[in-house]
């Protein structure tokens, strides 16, 4: 009988192990850079070709390795970090499994040049598909230099699934951001295709964040600092004016290691609850220091998911620390004692006779009359009712209880007969017709109108650009700058006049007509964030995403009172849209209530 269970060959086993550790060029950069940090380096250089597909070189000035350690480092399960199982629960370094170097060597061509401070010469080792091809003495500085070429050359299926260079380079930048924030005392350089992308000198944490994400971060961050017997929390969180709908920078570190922790993320959001809109996200860079024996990092190959012994306690401490920081450092409104143009308040005069107030009323008032004057109190009641039931109507809209009626049917009559709109709750436009009552969400309607206009202008190359008298300049993060490079033609098609000043600096010289007065930095970074969150390399999809972001920013907000002419113009423009019933992201723009439905509600 033939045996079905067999031992895998060393080559296949190595490739399987590599699949757990190395799944893209960013994985290689992460492992090599973290090893360099563990080696005590205070200067690390990363040099890339073709986003790491062709070549990845990591150079450090750490302790280096002697010839025997250099050879052994490529053996599976070889590590200098642990000696026995108990050491797994007191780790203070990045790598410890001894899988990184052999995994990389299993799927690439690797060259290592390394020397220790007590040696006059170093050693050069060349490995291909886990086999040492060459080993000889060499002249090199103290430290290590790893060169990884032709990643996945012997695993074509894995290489085929790599994304575009822009996407892969974005992942590398993300890894560089994480390790460089965790270790601001280390200088980092990143070069891609001969161009220096990052140059981060050793600095304090806040300066490292500013160097990575732009000068605006300097004003946006509030310090967080609290120390307890369970955990020490330090770092920064964003002030209330700097929360973002998209693209917030959010980093957790524990004992110098980046981690993902959705539970602790909710703790930070809880600290902002009631202070910012639910859709907005704060940026934060928070460092947790705990005793190593109270965490377990050995639960995921990438070691970004970590278990804590006292998660609930840390959650409460973290939430309180952020909340205290926001409350303590956030600017509070001040009392203005300037009396210019203030009304005079009369001083009480005991000698002046007291006159009782007179009550006036209208003896001709008839509550059943079709025409009556609205008093202040009735206006207040009406507005309160409007706010109360405006939400109820919106729920009916979202629940889809209302049958769809094409707008062409609602607007079948000449415009001068049909367009008699009025506004409800400063949010909805009500248009009566023979079919019933059309209820239009003014914000969503304007999004639909603007989106169609932006797309039509872009595709016909007719987008008008409004020049700015004084160009505005701002700094993109390295990751955003990579995405922007691909999106520049789409920005131009929509009417933006943007100049790339190099190294992520952008000058806004003109904006699309209708977008004047916006916060251009936030507008553009939000548009880039949309592409980063939902990546696509199809030009039409990119254009649609950018146009929708513009329309969302420029659309009439809910709560703004409109004149009759404004309402008429909006309804006319909506009628001319190709799909007036839905926004580009498929939200309902209007509903129709027939006379029969309204009658049933009153029965």
C-alpha positions, 0 to 999 in steps of 0.5 A: 500500500502506497504511503500518502504522508511524506516529508517535504523537501528542504526547498519546498519547506523553506518556500512554505515558511517564506510564504508566512514571513515574506509576501511582498517587497515591504515584508523584506524591508520590514524584516531587514530594517527591524534586524538593523534596529535590533543590531544597535544601528543609529543610521539605516539606509534603504535603497530600492529599484522597481519598488523592491522587485529588482533590488532591495538594499539595507545598510546599517552601522550596527554591531555587525556579525563575525563569519560564523554568525553570518553563516548561521543567521541563514539557518532556519530557527537561528536567532540571537534573541532567545535561548529557552522558551521562557525568553518568549515572554520577556522580549524587548526586540523585534525579530526572534523566530529566526525565520526572516533571513532564511525565508528571504534567501529561499525566494530571492538572491541575497548578498550579505557584507558584514563586519564587527568592530573588532575585526579588520576585514568583513565577510561576504556571503552570496545565497541563492534559493537557500544555497550558499554560492560564495563566501569570502573575506571583504573590505566593508565598514562596521555593520551589515549590508544586505542586498536582495535581488529578483524577489520571487524569481523561483516562485513565479506564481507569487511574483505574478500576484504583486501589485503595481510599483506604486502600490508596492512602494506604498506598502514599503513607505508604510513599514518605514513610517512605523519603524521610524516613528517607533525609533526616532533616535535612529536616522533613516534614509529611503531612496527609490530609483535614485531619488531620495524619498525620505531623509529623517535625522535622529530627533524627538518623537514629535519632530519625527512625526512632523518630518514624516507628515508635514509641518501642519502636524506641529500645530495639530498634536496634543501631548499625552502622558500618564504613568501607572503601575499597569502601563505607561502611555505617552505620545500625541493625539490630534486636537479637535480642529485637526480630526479628519474624515479620511486619511487620519494617521493612527499608530499604536506602539507597545514597547517600541513595536508597532501593533494593530489593536481595534479594541484600544482604537475604540478607547481613543475614539471614546475620548473624542465622543461628543466632541467631533462628528462620528464620521471624523477620525483623530490622528494619534501616535501612542506609545504603551510601555508595559512589562514584557511578561504581560504581553504575548507577541508570538500570535501572528507571523508579522507580530503586529497583533499582541495580547495583553493580560490587562486589556480592560484596565489598559483600555480605561487608562488609555481612554482617560489619558487621551480625554484628559489631554484633549480637555487640558490642552484644547483651547476653550472659548474666552469671555470678551469684555470689550463693550464696544457696540454693546447695549446699555443695561440700565441700573436699578433705580429704587426711586423710579416707579414700577410699571407692570407689563402690559399683555396685548392680544389680537381680539380678531384672531381666529385659529380656523382662519386660513390666513394668520400671522405667525407669532414668535412662539409659534415659529419656535414650535414650528422649528422644533417640530421641523427638527424633530420630524426631519430625522423621521423623514430621513429614516423613511428615506433610508429604509426604502419604504417609499416607492420610486417615481422617476423625476421625469414623471414628477416634472412632466409639466412646464417648469413654471407650473411645477416648480413651487418648492419650499424648504423643510427643516433647512434640509429638505426641499418639498415640491408638490406635483400631480403624483404627490409630494417630492421630498429632496435631500438638498445636500445629496441633490447638489452632490449629484449635480456637481458630480455630473458637472465635474465629470462632464467637464473633465471628459470634454476637457472643458474644466475651468480653472480659477487661478489663485492670486497667491498660490498656496503651498503645503507638504504631502506625506511620502505615501501621499506623494507617491499616490499624487504622482499617479493622480496628477493627470486626473487632477489637471482634467478636473481643473486643478492647477498644481505644481509639484515642487519636489519631495512632496511639496505642492503649490496650488495655483488654480482650482476648479470653478466652484471650489473657491474658498475651500481648505485646499490642503484638506480637499486634496489630501482627502481626495488622495486618501479616497484612492489610498483607502479604495485603491484603483489604477483605472483612470476612469475610476480614479476620476470618478473617485476624485470628482465625488470627493470634490462634490461632497466638499462643495455641495450645499450642506444640510442646515443651510436655508435656501432662497426660492430661486436657489431651490428652483435652480437646484431642482432644475439642475437635478432634473437634467442629471442622468441619474437624479434619484441616486448619488454617485455612491448610491444614496437616495436623493429624493422620495415621493409620497402620493396623495393616497399615502399621505391620506393613510397617514392621517387616518 
